Structure formats: structure tokens, C-alpha cells
Amino acid sequence: MGSADSKLNFRKAVIQLTTKTQPVEATDNAFWDQFWADTATSVQDVFALVPAAEIRAVREESPSNLATLCYKAVEKLVQGAEGGCHSEKEKQVVLNCSRLLTRVLPYIFEDPDWRGFFWSTVPGAGHGGGEEEDENARPLAESLLLAIADLLFCPDFTVQNHRRNDVDSAEDVHSLDSCEYIWEAGVGFAHSPQPNYIHDMNRMELLKLLLTCFSEAMYLPPSPESGSTNPWVQFFCSTENRHALPLFTSLLNTVCAYDPVGYGIPYNHLLFSDYREPLVEEAAQVLIVTLDHDSATSTSPTVDGTTTGTAMDDADPPGPENLFVNYLSRIHREEDFQFILKGIARLLSNPLLQTYLPNSTKKIQFHQELLVLFWKLCDFNKKFLFFVLKSSDVLDILVPILYFLNDARADQSRVGLMHIGVFILLLLSGERNFGVRLNKPYSVRVPMDIPVFTGTHADLLIVVFHKIITSGHQRLQPLFDCLLTIVVNVSPYLKSLSMVTANKLLHLLEAFSTTWFLFSASQNHHLVFFLLEVFNNIIQYQFDGNSNLVYAIIRKRAVFHQLANLPTDPPSIHKALQRRRRTPEPLSRTGSQEGTSMEGSRPAAPAEPGTLKTSLVATPGIDKLTEKSQVSEDGTLRSLEPESQQSSAENSPSDGESSQTWREQRRLSNASASGQWSPTSDWILSWKSKLPLQTIMRLLQVLVPQVEKICIDKGLTDESEILRFLQHGTLVGLLPVPHPILIRKYQANSGTAMWFRTYMWGVIYLRNVDPPIWYDTDVKLFEIQRV
């Protein structure tokens, strides 16, 4: 039968279904088989031939027929899984049912009255009389999920057949050890099967259906309570699924082993269409959804030093119920970590390769899913995090992240990407090793729209952050606290900043310490505290080697004197705010010698008008995101409990939020009836007195006269001579006693868990356009907006 006839018959069946007012019996196989038995329709055909309006009409007007359609389609998948899909016809039936369910499920989820349908049992819908009676009571959702799992390891359908004796017995399916059929070599599996286009396509269709099952989460509004567990994911990742381990491993290995370059030969991808990428994308999406687990509320497995012969650590206690999270948290072999890290770094760097060898490799589009996966790995597996930071390999993750951040800074539709990049860097910056690694010289010249500089990866990070703050769009302002916290966390370890970077840091201080900026919002002064903390850390712990920064501080000393003499009287406050109404610029762009951008770079572009984006929930403030720890003499971290935070109040603005200082400050400033905040003298005094200026003032007091004397004596106007003097200068014994280093470490909380959930599903919603699985359905987790 031709494809056109096939489509026609399928369309006829759909029309019959939508026009029948009477319920069709489940036993009327002649009617139901029209949907899957004799047709060969692609998933795109199914979406075109089953319009949304018709699915909704059946749902409202003949609900029993929609229920039967779903039940019969699931029954066919279960039969396919039980029988092992030996004939071409059986395979076609499974694929047709899979496509049909992918089309219909979102319309089941969008209606609250239907939400329980898949979790109810269908009377008499057992697996045939041979099974024990209690099997008959499986909810439809469970039968569907177990069938998908079985079908993903079905010889000659989704995996290669190892046994060539074609025993068509059903026992075979149950005795099959799916661990021998893992899809790709990597973690816990050494054998790489021959690539098979048909198997990849079949896996992809089934993973699409699985992802659609999991997507019920999109139809619940974001709330801390709704968050904890997705029943579909919970069941699929439980011990009920006997394929959980091989499937987790297959997904992870398929993603991490993927090489879009085409077996190492540049331009090879132009010769053959890469069918692997769609599977890899689907695998990455399924993987991050199964790992959506709020680590703040659950006990994460302890990390002990034991290593075992298996790929998974025998953790004790057993860890989370979700087996995917459990397995991920227990990977522990060095070679497995190396495989994962290399794979993710290779894929994240792929868009960068594009920039200096255009078209040499296939440009992948799933970097956001990879960033979520990398985040999950670091968050759930501390051994992996330590491995990443153990060598300079972490820089292979850092550089692509900085590239994405810089590239997306002007684009409103990529706010989510900006956040996840910054969150990952915040998590990494809580570890001393990250700061140390940043001292490695930066030589890879990825064309980026930033000033040219010669220096280290620390210079790259600060120059990109400066660019985001001064030329990103307005909606990035909530991230400023995070960006500067990262710089504070790494600052005690930075051996030598370039002149370009030193000037950028002072430009930020200049911009943030103007009176109108300080007085125009209740939190803005925090940014000045963070920058002063950066300068203090470098002066106290890395004075030798940082003559560029010391020189920049001396040149811009007026800024520090202005801060020390900040006006607090009402007329000055009024005047500062008046000035602001005239210049609504977010930050002064002046005073920063931009310099020419790197060769071959394109300016960061705003989104094309009309670009779709999904809304995100607000992220918690920096005080909720992080927990303060003090670095002891021996380098260990001591958590600063709230009661001991009083003493460190002057070092940092951000303990204020939760503690008395914050309430005090709210009281001191006028929050007028309209809720419009306005600054008062008392409020300014309350934090001005805590500005940590002592170290810098002492430095200026000692060095400025010496530098001036050199200039007068030698008639110098030459920077290099002064820099040489500063390089050999010392402040030993002249500075105040070094303060203890404070690190603000990321801490998991339900606010960020909710943010990740909305971000991840928003990415998945927007990326699945062919077919457009969720478009135009009534999702509740986020709003779809146009730029």
C-alpha cells in the first residue's frame, strides 16, 4: 500500500473517531486497528493528520473513546514488548502507537480532570490470563513505562541481536540481560556496538514518547510544593524498572561518546547526514528530566573513600529512591570521570570550533541540556566535582561557558542560559582549586567580542563579567551579585591580573559607587562591598605579582576617598536621585577604555523580534543561594553559623538579608505607603560605617607619596618605571592584620530546584519543534512569550 493511501486511511480513522457520538467497544478491533495496523505514517504525518482541535473535541464530547484509544495503544506496546517485535509488521505497530501517544498525551495532561486517567487501572486489562492476578491491577501509566523500557532493549528493533538462532519464545524477552545490550561504550561498559541507523531512529521515537510521559510536569504551575516528585519519573526510575541501570548507562554514554565532528575528520559531516545527533539530543533531554530531583530536601549519598570493583560505588546509606540520581551519585572511577568530562567538554566547545573553522564540524544545538547535565553531575556527585577541579581540564568547561555568557548577554531570549552558566561558575568558585586553576595562561584565541588582553583565565573571566555588567541587557541585573560573588571567591588565589583586567575592576567600582546608583535601590551598595572585598583579598594575599592592580588603585584613588566621604545628608540624597532621573543609564559606560575587540568576533546580538522564550521563576537572592564559610590556616573550610555572623558583618553586606541588620536597614529607610523604597540618612550611615576601606587607605597612605616622589625626582610620566617600583615594593608589616578569607559556597535550596525545573522544561518545550510536541497546549509551568 502506498504512503498516500496509508495516510488517507489513517485520516479516515481519525475522522471516524471524532465524529462518533457513541462509545466504540474496546473489543471492536476492526475499528481500532485502523490507527496502527495497516498504516506507515511518520511522526510528522501523525501530527498533521491528528489536529489539536479534534483531540480536544473527542476529549470533551466522547471521552470514553479517547480513553479506549489510549488504552488500546498502550496494550499494543505491551504486546510488542512481551512478544519481542520480531516481524516488520509488529515493529510498525509499535512505532505507530508510540507516535499516536506522543501526539495525544499532552492533551490528556492539560485537562485537570484527565490527569488521574493514566494512574487508574483499566478493568480486565491484565497481561493475559497466564499472569498472576495481582498483575491485572497495574495502572496504565506503569504498563506504558515498563513497555517502553522493555522496547528500548529489544533485539533487532532497538539493539543488535547477539543470538542469531531466532528463538521466538516470549521467555526470551524476560531472560534477556539488558546490561549486555548497553547502547554505547563508556561508564561500566567497554563494548561499542556497530552504529545502526534504524535502531537509533527507533530508540529516538521511544525516548520522545518517554519524554512526553514525563512532561506532565509542564502542566502544573510552579510552586514549591508541586515540586518534589513527578510520578512518571518516580516510577520509571524505581526498582520496578528492571532496565534502570542499563538505560541510565546507555543514555549517559550515548551523550558523552558523541563526536559531532564525524570521526575526527573535519568537514566529514557534510558527506553524510548525521542521524546520531537527534538521538543524542533526546537522550540528553530524557537524562536531565530523570535527574530532576530536589537535593535540598533529600539526603544525598555520603561520599566515603571506598572504591569497589563496579562502576557504581556501593554507597552506604543507599541514597535517593530515584535510581538514576542514585547511580549518578555513585560513579567513582577515574576513567569514567575522564570519559564524562572529556565528552561534555568536547560538545560544549563545539560551537566555539565553528567560529574559527567555519563549517568544519556540525554545530550542535543542545548546549543548554549539556550545562544542566554538568550541573547535576557536580551537584549530586562531589567526587566528580573534585575530579573536575583536580586538573586544568576544568578550563575546558570554563571557556565555553564564558563564550556562551558573552554571546548571549544582549539577547533577552537567552536569560536562562546566562543564569545556568553563572550558577555553574558559582558552584565551582566555592572550591579553592578553581581559583588556583584560573592562573593558567589563556592562549586559545576563541574569537569573542571582548577587548584583547594578554593574561590568564582569571583575566578572561573578569573581562567577560565586566562586559556582561556594562553591556548586557537590563534583565541581567539580578545576576550582578552572583557574578561579583564568584570574583570574590576566587580573588585570594589570583597571582597576577593584567592591566586590562585591573582597569575593568576599577571601572566597575567607579560605576557602582556613584551616589545615584548607591541610593537608587536598597541592595546596590552590596556590589561595592563585594568589589572592596576583592581588592582586600588580593592586596592581603597576593600583593606580590599584582602591581597592575595596585597601580590602578593608586590612579583611581579618588574613588576610594569619595566612598569614605559619602554624603549622608538629605539634600545630597535628593540631589543624587535627581541626577538619576536625568540619566537613566544602567551603568556609566564612560571611563572604561574599551579597546578593540578580538579579531574575527561578532558583537553580541539581541534576539530577533518575535523569538519565542519561556518565562522563568525568580532566583533566590545571593544570601539564600550561598552559605558563608571561613578558610582556616590549614585550608579547610569552617561554616559560619548565623550566630557567629555578627562579627563578620563589616566584611560583607549579604548576611544582612536574613539577620537583624537587614530588618534594621528596612526600618531605617523609608518604605512609603506605595511600597516605593527611598533612602534615608540613617540607612546610608548604617552601611557606610562598615565599608571595608582600612586596607586600601593604608596602602594609599604608604605608596602614594613614594610614587609621587619618583615622578617628581625623575620627571616621570612613564607607567613602566612606576610599575617596576611597585613590583619590588612591599607592604609587609604596614597593612592591617589579614582578615580571614570568606568563601560563599553555593547551597542547594528549593528555590533553585524550582528554577532548574522551569528552565529545563522551557528549553525542552522550545527545542522540540519537529514535531512540535507541546506547542499550543495549555502549559502552566511557564508562560511562552515573544521577544
C-alpha positions in Angstrom: 0.0 0.0 0.0 1.4 3.4 -1.0 2.2 6.0 1.6 -0.6 8.3 0.3 -3.2 5.6 0.7 -1.8 4.8 4.1 -2.2 8.5 5.2 -5.6 8.6 3.7 -6.8 5.5 5.7 -5.3 6.9 8.9 -7.0 10.2 8.4 -10.3 8.4 7.8 -9.9 6.6 11.0 -9.3 9.9 12.8 -12.4 11.5 11.3 -14.5 8.5 12.3 -13.2 8.8 15.9 -14.0 12.5 16.1 -17.5 12.1 14.6 -18.7 9.1 16.5 -21.0 10.1 19.3 -21.5 6.6 20.6 -18.7 4.8 22.5 -16.8 2.3 20.4 -16.2 -1.0 22.2 -12.7 -1.9 23.1 -13.2 -5.3 21.5 -14.0 -3.7 18.1 -10.5 -4.5 16.7 -11.5 -3.8 13.1 -12.1 -0.2 14.2 -9.1 0.3 16.4 -6.6 -1.4 14.2 -7.0 1.2 11.5 -4.9 3.5 13.7 -1.8 1.3 13.8 -2.1 -2.0 11.9 -2.1 -1.1 8.3 -0.5 2.3 8.2 3.0 3.6 7.8 2.9 7.2 8.9 5.8 9.2 10.1 5.6 11.1 13.4 5.3 14.3 11.3 2.3 12.8 9.5 0.6 11.8 12.8 0.9 15.4 14.0 -0.5 16.8 10.7 -3.3 14.3 10.5 -4.5 14.5 14.1 -5.2 18.2 14.7 -5.3 19.6 18.2 -8.9 20.8 17.9 -10.0 17.2 17.1 -8.2 15.7 20.0 -9.8 18.3 22.3 -13.2 17.6 20.8 -13.0 13.9 21.4 -11.8 14.6 24.9 -14.8 16.8 25.7 -17.6 15.1 23.6 -16.7 11.4 23.7 -14.3 10.9 26.5 -14.8 7.1 26.6 -13.4 6.8 23.0 -10.3 8.8 23.9 -9.8 6.6 26.9 -10.2 3.5 24.8 -7.8 4.8 22.2 -5.1 5.4 24.8 -5.7 2.1 26.5 -5.6 0.1 23.2 -2.4 1.9 22.1 -0.7 1.1 25.4 -2.0 -2.5 25.1 -0.3 -2.8 21.7 3.0 -1.5 23.1 2.8 -4.0 26.0 2.1 -6.8 23.5 5.1 -5.7 21.4 7.3 -5.7 24.4 6.1 -9.1 25.5 6.4 -10.7 22.1 9.7 -9.1 21.2 8.7 -7.4 17.9 10.0 -10.0 15.6 8.2 -9.2 12.4 8.3 -5.9 10.5 4.6 -5.6 11.0 4.9 -5.8 14.8 7.6 -3.1 14.7 5.5 -0.8 12.6 2.5 -1.2 15.1 4.8 -0.3 18.0 6.1 2.8 16.2 2.6 3.9 15.1 1.2 3.5 18.7 4.2 5.3 20.1 3.7 8.3 17.7 0.0 8.4 18.4 0.5 8.5 22.2 3.2 11.2 21.8 0.6 13.3 19.9 -2.3 12.7 22.4 -0.7 12.7 25.8 -0.2 16.5 26.2 -3.9 17.0 25.7 -4.6 14.5 28.5 -2.2 16.4 30.7 -3.6 19.8 30.0 -7.1 18.9 31.4 -7.0 18.5 35.2 -10.0 16.1 35.0 -8.0 13.7 32.9 -4.8 13.9 34.9 -5.5 10.8 37.0 -6.6 8.7 34.0 -3.2 7.0 33.3 -2.9 6.3 37.0 -6.1 4.4 37.2 -6.4 0.7 36.4 -8.5 -0.3 33.4 -10.8 -3.2 34.4 -9.8 -6.5 32.9 -6.8 -5.0 31.2 -4.4 -7.6 32.5 -1.5 -9.1 30.6 -3.5 -12.2 29.6 -4.6 -15.0 31.9 -1.2 -16.6 32.3 0.0 -13.8 34.7 -0.7 -13.8 38.4 -3.9 -12.0 39.3 -2.3 -9.0 41.1 -0.6 -8.1 37.8 -4.0 -7.1 36.5 -4.1 -4.1 38.8 -1.3 -2.2 37.2 -2.2 1.5 36.4 -2.0 2.3 32.7 1.0 4.6 33.3 3.1 1.8 34.8 2.3 -0.6 32.0 3.2 2.0 29.4 6.5 2.9 31.1 7.6 -0.7 31.6 6.7 -1.5 28.0 8.8 1.5 26.8 11.7 0.3 28.9 11.5 -3.3 27.5 11.2 -2.0 24.0 14.4 0.1 24.4 16.3 -3.2 24.8 14.5 -5.2 22.1 16.9 -7.2 19.9 16.7 -6.3 16.2 14.4 -3.4 17.0 16.5 -1.1 19.2 19.6 -3.2 19.9 21.7 -5.7 18.0 20.7 -9.3 18.3 23.5 -11.2 20.0 21.8 -14.6 19.5 21.3 -15.5 15.9 19.2 -18.6 16.5 15.9 -16.7 16.3 14.1 -18.4 19.2 10.7 -16.7 19.0 9.8 -17.5 22.6 8.4 -14.9 24.8 10.5 -16.1 27.8 13.5 -14.8 25.8 12.4 -11.2 26.5 12.2 -11.8 30.2 15.5 -13.7 30.5 17.4 -11.1 28.4 20.1 -9.4 30.4 19.8 -5.8 29.1 23.2 -5.0 30.7 24.8 -6.8 27.8 22.9 -4.6 25.4 24.0 -1.1 26.6 23.9 1.2 23.6 27.4 2.7 23.8 30.8 2.1 25.4 31.8 4.3 28.4 30.8 4.1 32.0 30.6 0.5 33.1 30.6 -0.9 29.6 33.6 -1.5 27.3 32.0 -2.7 24.0 30.9 -0.2 21.4 28.2 -1.7 19.2 28.2 -1.1 15.4 26.2 2.1 14.6 22.8 1.2 13.3 20.7 3.9 11.8 17.4 2.0 12.1 18.0 1.2 15.8 18.9 4.8 16.5 15.7 6.1 14.9 13.6 3.5 16.8 15.2 4.5 20.1 14.6 8.1 19.4 10.9 7.6 18.8 10.5 5.7 22.1 12.6 8.3 24.0 10.3 11.0 22.5 7.3 9.2 23.9 9.1 8.7 27.3 9.8 12.4 27.4 6.2 13.2 26.6 5.1 10.9 29.5 7.4 12.9 31.8 6.1 16.2 30.6 3.1 16.2 32.8 5.3 18.4 35.0 4.7 21.2 32.4 1.0 21.3 33.1 1.3 22.1 36.9 2.0 25.7 37.9 5.4 26.4 39.6 5.0 26.0 43.4 7.5 24.8 46.0 5.0 22.0 46.9 4.2 20.7 43.4 7.9 20.3 43.0 9.0 17.3 44.8 8.2 14.3 42.6 6.9 13.6 39.1 5.0 10.3 39.4 6.1 9.2 35.9 9.8 9.8 36.6 9.5 8.4 40.1 8.1 5.1 38.8 10.4 4.8 35.8 13.5 5.4 37.9 12.4 3.0 40.6 13.4 -0.7 41.2 10.2 -1.6 39.4 12.1 -0.9 36.1 14.5 -3.8 35.7 16.3 -1.9 32.9 17.0 1.2 35.1 20.8 0.7 35.3 21.5 -0.3 31.6 19.2 2.5 30.4 20.8 5.2 32.6 24.2 4.0 31.4 23.1 3.9 27.7 21.8 7.5 27.9 24.9 8.8 29.7 27.3 7.0 27.4 25.4 7.9 24.2 25.7 11.6 25.1 29.3 11.6 26.4 30.7 9.5 23.5 29.1 11.6 20.7 31.6 13.2 18.4 29.8 15.6 16.0 33.0 16.2 14.1 32.4 12.9 12.2 35.1 10.5 13.4 37.7 13.2 13.7 37.7 14.2 10.0 36.9 17.9 9.6 34.0 18.6 7.1 33.1 14.9 7.2 29.6 15.7 8.4 28.8 17.4 5.1 29.2 14.0 3.4 26.6 12.1 5.4 23.6 13.2 7.3 24.3 12.7 11.0 21.5 10.6 12.3 23.1 10.3 15.7 22.5 13.8 16.8 18.7 13.6 17.2 19.2 10.5 19.4 21.9 12.2 21.5 19.6 15.3 22.0 16.7 13.1 23.0 19.0 11.1 25.4 20.3 14.3 27.0 16.7 15.6 27.5 15.4 12.4 29.0 18.5 12.2 31.2 18.1 15.7 32.7 14.4 15.2 33.3 15.0 11.9 35.2 17.6 13.7 37.3 15.2 16.4 38.3 15.5 15.8 42.0 15.5 18.3 44.8 18.8 17.6 46.5 18.0 20.2 49.2 15.1 18.1 50.6 16.6 14.7 50.3 19.6 13.1 51.9 22.3 12.8 49.2 24.5 9.8 49.5 27.6 10.2 51.6 30.9 10.3 49.9 33.2 7.9 51.5 36.6 6.9 50.2 35.8 3.3 49.3 36.2 2.1 45.7 34.7 -1.1 44.5 35.0 -3.3 41.5 31.8 -2.0 39.9 31.2 1.3 38.1 28.9 2.4 40.8 30.1 3.0 44.3 28.5 0.7 46.9 27.2 3.7 48.8 26.1 3.4 52.3 23.4 4.7 53.0 21.6 3.6 49.9 20.9 7.2 48.8 17.8 8.5 46.9 15.0 6.3 45.8 15.4 7.7 42.2 17.8 5.1 40.8 19.1 7.5 38.1 20.1 10.0 40.7 21.5 7.2 42.8 23.6 5.8 40.0 24.9 9.2 39.0 25.9 10.0 42.6 27.8 6.7 42.9 30.0 6.8 39.7 33.6 6.9 41.1 36.2 5.5 38.8 38.8 8.0 37.4 38.4 6.7 33.9 34.7 7.1 34.0 35.0 10.7 35.2 37.6 11.3 32.5 35.2 9.9 29.8 32.3 12.1 31.1 34.3 15.3 31.4 36.0 14.9 28.1 32.7 14.2 26.4 30.9 17.2 27.8 33.9 19.5 27.2 34.1 18.3 23.6 30.4 19.0 23.0 30.3 22.4 24.8 33.4 23.5 22.8 31.7 22.6 19.5 30.1 25.9 18.8 33.4 27.6 19.5 35.2 25.4 16.9 32.6 26.7 14.5 33.9 30.3 15.0 37.4 29.7 13.8 36.9 26.8 11.4 33.5 27.7 9.9 31.5 24.6 8.8 34.3 22.3 9.8 32.1 20.5 12.3 28.4 20.0 12.6 27.2 22.7 15.0 25.3 21.2 17.9 22.3 23.0 19.4 21.9 21.2 22.8 24.5 23.0 24.9 21.8 24.1 27.4 20.9 20.5 28.1 24.6 19.7 28.5 25.0 22.5 31.0 22.1 21.2 33.1 23.7 17.7 32.9 27.0 19.1 34.0 25.3 20.9 36.9 23.6 17.7 38.0 26.8 15.8 37.9 28.6 18.4 40.1 25.6 18.8 42.4 24.9 15.1 43.0 28.4 13.7 42.8 31.0 15.5 44.9 33.8 13.1 43.7 33.1 14.2 40.2 33.3 17.9 41.2 36.7 17.3 42.9 37.9 15.4 39.8 36.9 18.3 37.5 38.9 20.7 39.7 41.9 18.4 40.1 43.5 19.4 36.8 43.3 22.2 34.4 40.6 20.3 32.5 38.0 22.4 34.3 39.2 25.2 32.0 37.8 23.3 29.0 34.3 23.7 30.6 35.0 27.3 31.8 36.0 28.7 28.4 32.8 27.5 26.6 30.6 28.8 29.5 32.3 32.3 29.3 31.8 32.2 25.5 28.1 31.5 25.9 27.7 34.1 28.6 29.4 36.7 26.5 27.5 35.8 23.3 24.1 35.8 25.0 24.4 38.9 27.1 22.3 41.1 24.8 19.7 38.5 24.0 16.5 38.6 26.1 15.5 35.1 24.9 18.7 33.6 26.5 18.3 34.8 30.0 18.0 31.2 31.2 21.4 30.3 29.6 23.0 33.3 31.3 21.7 32.0 34.7 22.8 28.4 34.3 26.3 29.5 33.2 26.6 31.8 36.2 25.2 29.1 38.6 27.8 26.6 37.4 30.7 29.1 37.9 29.3 30.0 41.4 29.3 26.3 42.3 32.9 25.8 41.1 34.1 29.0 42.7 33.2 27.6 46.1 36.2 25.3 45.8 39.8 26.7 46.3 41.1 24.7 43.4 39.0 26.6 40.9 40.7 29.9 41.9 44.1 28.2 41.6 43.4 26.8 38.1 42.4 30.2 36.8 46.1 31.3 37.0 46.8 29.2 33.9 47.7 31.5 30.9 44.9 31.9 28.4 46.3 31.3 24.9 43.4 29.7 23.0 42.1 32.6 21.0 38.4 31.9 20.6 37.1 35.0 18.8 35.0 36.8 21.4 33.5 40.3 21.4 35.8 41.4 24.3 38.9 43.6 24.5 42.2 42.0 23.5 44.4 41.2 26.6 47.4 39.0 27.4 46.9 37.1 30.6 45.3 34.2 32.4 41.9 32.5 32.5 41.2 34.8 35.5 41.6 37.8 33.2 39.3 36.2 30.7 36.6 35.6 33.4 36.8 39.1 34.8 36.8 40.8 31.3 33.7 38.8 30.3 31.9 39.6 33.6 32.7 43.3 33.1 31.3 43.1 29.6 28.1 41.4 30.8 27.6 44.1 33.6 28.3 47.1 31.4 26.7 46.0 28.1 24.2 43.3 28.8 20.5 43.9 28.9 18.5 45.2 31.9 17.1 41.8 32.9 20.6 40.6 33.9 20.8 42.9 36.9 19.8 40.2 39.4 22.9 38.3 38.3 25.4 41.1 39.3 25.5 39.8 42.9 26.4 36.3 41.7 29.0 37.5 39.2 30.8 39.5 41.9 30.5 36.7 44.4 32.3 34.4 42.0 35.1 37.1 41.7 35.3 37.4 45.5 35.5 33.6 45.9 38.5 33.3 43.5 40.3 36.6 44.4 42.5 35.3 47.2 44.2 32.9 44.7 44.8 35.2 41.7 48.5 35.6 41.3 48.7 38.3 38.6 45.9 40.3 36.9 46.6 42.0 33.6 46.4 45.8 33.3 43.2 45.5 31.2 41.6 43.5 33.9 42.7 45.8 36.7 41.2 48.7 34.9 37.9 46.8 34.3 37.6 46.1 38.1 38.2 49.8 38.9 35.7 50.8 36.3 33.1 48.7 38.0 33.8 50.2 41.3 33.5 53.7 39.8 30.2 52.9 38.2 28.8 51.2 41.3 29.9 53.9 43.7 28.2 56.9 42.1 25.8 58.3 44.6 22.8 57.9 42.3 23.5 54.2 41.9 24.1 53.6 45.6 21.0 55.5 46.6 18.6 54.2 43.9 18.0 50.7 45.3 18.2 49.1 48.7 20.7 46.4 47.6 23.0 48.3 45.3 25.7 49.0 48.0 26.3 45.3 48.2 28.1 45.4 44.9 30.6 48.0 46.3 31.2 45.7 49.3 31.9 42.8 47.0 34.5 44.8 45.0 36.2 46.1 48.1 36.5 42.5 49.3 38.1 41.5 46.0 40.7 44.3 46.4 41.3 43.5 50.0 41.8 39.8 49.3 44.3 40.5 46.5 46.3 43.1 48.5 46.4 40.9 51.6 47.1 37.5 50.0 48.5 38.2 46.5 50.3 41.6 46.7 53.4 40.3 45.0 52.6 39.9 41.3 49.6 42.2 41.3 51.4 45.5 40.7 48.9 46.2 37.8 46.0 46.3 40.2 47.9 48.2 42.9 48.8 50.8 40.2 45.2 51.0 39.0 44.0 51.6 42.6 46.6 54.4 43.1 45.5 56.0 39.8 41.8 55.8 40.8 42.4 56.7 44.5 39.8 59.5 44.2 37.0 56.8 44.1 38.0 55.4 47.5 38.2 58.9 49.0 34.7 59.6 47.7 33.4 56.4 49.2 35.0 57.3 52.6 33.3 60.7 52.4 30.0 59.6 51.0 27.4 62.3 51.8 24.6 61.2 54.0 22.6 64.5 54.4 19.0 64.7 53.0 19.8 67.5 50.4 22.7 65.4 49.0 20.5 62.3 48.8 17.8 64.3 47.0 20.4 65.8 44.5 21.8 62.4 43.7 18.4 61.0 42.9 17.5 64.0 40.8 20.7 63.3 38.7 19.5 59.8 38.2 16.2 60.9 36.7 18.1 62.7 34.0 20.5 59.8 33.2 18.6 56.6 33.3 21.6 54.7 32.0 22.0 51.4 34.0 25.8 52.0 34.3 28.2 54.6 33.2 29.9 53.3 30.0 32.4 56.1 30.2 35.8 55.8 31.8 36.3 52.3 30.5 38.9 52.2 27.7 37.1 49.6 25.7 39.9 48.9 23.3 39.4 47.0 20.1 37.6 43.7 20.2 39.3 40.4 19.3 39.7 39.8 15.6 37.0 37.7 13.9 34.5 38.2 16.7 30.9 39.4 16.1 29.2 41.7 18.5 26.7 40.0 20.9 23.3 40.4 19.1 19.9 40.9 20.7 17.2 38.4 19.9 15.4 38.5 16.6 12.0 40.2 17.2 9.3 37.5 17.6 11.7 34.9 19.1 9.9 32.7 21.5 11.1 32.4 25.0 9.7 30.8 28.2 9.3 32.6 31.4 11.4 31.7 34.5 10.7 31.8 38.2 12.8 34.3 40.1 16.0 33.0 41.5 16.8 33.3 45.3 19.0 36.2 46.4 22.7 35.6 46.9 22.2 35.1 50.7 19.8 32.2 50.0 22.0 30.8 47.2 25.1 30.6 49.2 26.4 29.8 52.7 29.4 31.6 54.1 32.5 29.6 55.1 35.8 30.8 56.5 39.1 29.4 55.2 41.2 28.2 58.2 45.0 28.3 58.3 45.3 24.7 57.0 42.9 25.5 54.1 39.9 23.7 55.5 36.5 25.4 55.4 34.6 26.2 58.6 30.9 27.1 58.1 29.9 30.4 59.6 26.8 29.7 61.5 24.3 32.6 61.8 25.2 33.4 65.4 28.8 34.0 64.5 27.9 36.2 61.6 27.7 39.3 63.6 31.5 39.7 63.8 31.9 39.5 60.0 29.1 41.9 59.3 31.6 44.6 58.2 33.2 42.3 55.6 30.0 41.6 53.9 26.7 43.1 53.1 25.0 39.9 52.4 24.5 38.4 55.8 22.1 41.2 56.3 19.2 39.7 54.4 18.3 37.1 56.9 19.6 38.7 60.0 18.8 41.7 62.2 20.9 44.1 60.1 18.5 43.6 57.2 15.4 44.3 59.3 17.2 47.2 60.8 18.0 48.6 57.4 14.5 48.2 56.2 13.4 50.2 59.3 16.0 52.9 58.7 15.0 53.5 55.1 11.5 54.8 54.3 9.3 52.3 52.6 6.4 54.7 51.8 2.8 53.5 51.6 3.1 53.0 47.8 5.8 50.4 48.5 8.3 52.7 46.8 11.6 52.4 48.5 13.6 55.6 49.4 16.9 56.1 51.0 17.4 57.9 54.3 20.5 59.3 56.1 20.3 56.7 58.8 20.1 53.9 56.3 23.2 55.2 54.5 25.1 55.6 57.7 24.2 52.1 58.8 26.3 50.6 56.0 28.7 53.4 55.2 30.4 52.8 58.6 31.0 49.2 57.6 32.7 49.8 54.2 36.0 47.8 54.5 38.3 50.6 53.4 41.1 50.3 56.0 43.5 48.1 54.0 43.2 50.2 50.8 43.5 53.5 52.7 46.7 52.2 54.4 48.1 51.1 51.1 47.4 54.5 49.6 48.9 56.3 52.6 52.2 54.3 52.2 52.5 54.1 48.4 51.1 57.4 47.0 53.8 59.6 48.5 56.5 57.2 47.3 55.1 57.1 43.7 54.7 60.9 43.6 58.3 61.3 44.8 59.6 59.1 42.0 57.6 61.1 39.4 59.0 64.4 40.7 62.5 63.2 41.2 62.8 61.5 37.8 60.3 63.7 35.9 58.5 60.5 35.1 55.3 60.1 33.2 56.2 56.6 32.2 54.0 53.8 33.6 56.6 51.1 33.2 59.0 52.7 35.7 56.3 53.1 38.3 55.2 49.5 37.8 58.7 48.3 38.2 58.9 50.2 41.5 55.6 48.7 42.7 56.7 45.2 41.7 59.6 45.4 44.1 57.8 47.3 46.8 56.5 45.6 49.8 53.9 46.3 52.4 54.9 43.7 54.9 54.2 44.9 58.4 52.5 48.0 57.2 49.0 46.6 56.4 46.3 45.7 58.9 46.3 42.1 60.1 45.0 40.0 57.2 41.3 39.2 57.5 40.2 35.5 57.3 39.2 34.5 53.7 35.5 34.2 53.4 34.0 31.9 50.7 30.3 31.9 49.8 29.6 28.4 48.7 26.5 27.5 46.7 23.9 25.7 48.8 21.1 23.7 47.3 17.6 25.0 48.2 14.1 24.5 46.9 14.1 27.9 45.2 16.9 26.9 42.8 15.4 23.4 42.4 12.2 25.1 41.2 14.2 27.5 38.9 16.0 24.5 37.3 12.7 22.7 36.7 11.1 25.6 34.9 14.3 26.4 32.9 14.8 22.8 31.9 11.3 22.2 30.7 11.3 25.6 29.0 14.4 24.5 27.0 12.8 21.2 26.1 9.5 22.8 25.1 11.2 25.3 22.7 13.7 22.7 21.3 11.1 20.1 20.3 9.7 21.8 17.1 9.8 18.8 14.8 7.3 17.5 15.7 6.1 20.4 17.9 5.0 18.1 20.8 3.8 20.8 23.3 3.1 23.8 21.1 -0.3 25.4 21.6 -1.1 23.2 24.6 -2.1 24.8 27.9 1.2 24.6 29.8 1.2 26.0 33.3 4.8 25.7 34.5 5.9 28.8 32.5 4.5 31.3 30.0 5.5 31.4 26.4 6.5 34.9 25.4 7.7 36.7 22.3 10.7 39.0 22.4 
